C-alpha cells in the first residue's frame, strides 16, 4: 500500500500495554519514473521502438519531417533518448493518441504496428499509464 503512513509502537511492561506518544511517520512509495524506465528498457525499447518504430521514426527515415525521431542501439544513450521522445510525445498528445496511432486507428504511414490484446499492446499501455503518473 503506497502513501503516507503513521505507526505507533506498542510494548508490554508488567502486563501493561504502552504505546509511543507520537507516531513514526514514513512514506511507502513507488518511484514511478524508475518503474517506467525499467519497463521501457525491458519491454518497449527492443520489441517496439527498435523493431517497429525505428524504420520510419528516425532522422534518416521515410518520415523525416515528423517530430518523433528515435535513435538506434548504436547510440549508447538510446534508452534515455528514446524514453524522452516517448515522454515528450505523451505530454503533447497523451496515451489515447499513441495507442490509436500504433493500431492504425489514426492515419499512420506505418500502418498497424501493434494489435490490441497482444503482450506488446499491454506493455505499451502500461508504460503510457506510468507516464501519466509522472506528469
Secondary structure as the mmCIF struct_conf table of DSSP 4:
data_model
#
loop_
_struct_conf.conf_type_id
_struct_conf.id
_struct_conf.beg_label_comp_id
_struct_conf.beg_label_asym_id
_struct_conf.beg_label_seq_id
_struct_conf.end_label_comp_id
_struct_conf.end_label_asym_id
_struct_conf.end_label_seq_id
STRN STRN1 UNK A 3 UNK A 7
STRN STRN2 UNK A 10 UNK A 13
TURN_TY1_P TURN_TY1_P1 UNK A 14 UNK A 15
STRN STRN3 UNK A 16 UNK A 19
BEND BEND1 UNK A 21 UNK A 22
STRN STRN4 UNK A 24 UNK A 28
HELX_RH_AL_P HELX_RH_AL_P1 UNK A 32 UNK A 39
HELX_RH_PI_P HELX_RH_PI_P1 UNK A 40 UNK A 50
TURN_TY1_P TURN_TY1_P2 UNK A 51 UNK A 52
HELX_RH_3T_P HELX_RH_3T_P1 UNK A 53 UNK A 55
TURN_TY1_P TURN_TY1_P3 UNK A 56 UNK A 56
BEND BEND2 UNK A 57 UNK A 57
STRN STRN5 UNK A 58 UNK A 58
TURN_TY1_P TURN_TY1_P4 UNK A 59 UNK A 60
BEND BEND3 UNK A 61 UNK A 61
TURN_TY1_P TURN_TY1_P5 UNK A 62 UNK A 65
BEND BEND4 UNK A 66 UNK A 67
STRN STRN6 UNK A 70 UNK A 70
TURN_TY1_P TURN_TY1_P6 UNK A 73 UNK A 74
BEND BEND5 UNK A 75 UNK A 75
TURN_TY1_P TURN_TY1_P7 UNK A 76 UNK A 77
HELX_RH_AL_P HELX_RH_AL_P2 UNK A 78 UNK A 93
HELX_RH_AL_P HELX_RH_AL_P3 UNK A 95 UNK A 102
TURN_TY1_P TURN_TY1_P8 UNK A 103 UNK A 104
BEND BEND6 UNK A 105 UNK A 106
TURN_TY1_P TURN_TY1_P9 UNK A 109 UNK A 110
BEND BEND7 UNK A 114 UNK A 114
TURN_TY1_P TURN_TY1_P10 UNK A 116 UNK A 117
BEND BEND8 UNK A 118 UNK A 118
HELX_RH_AL_P HELX_RH_AL_P4 UNK A 119 UNK A 134
#
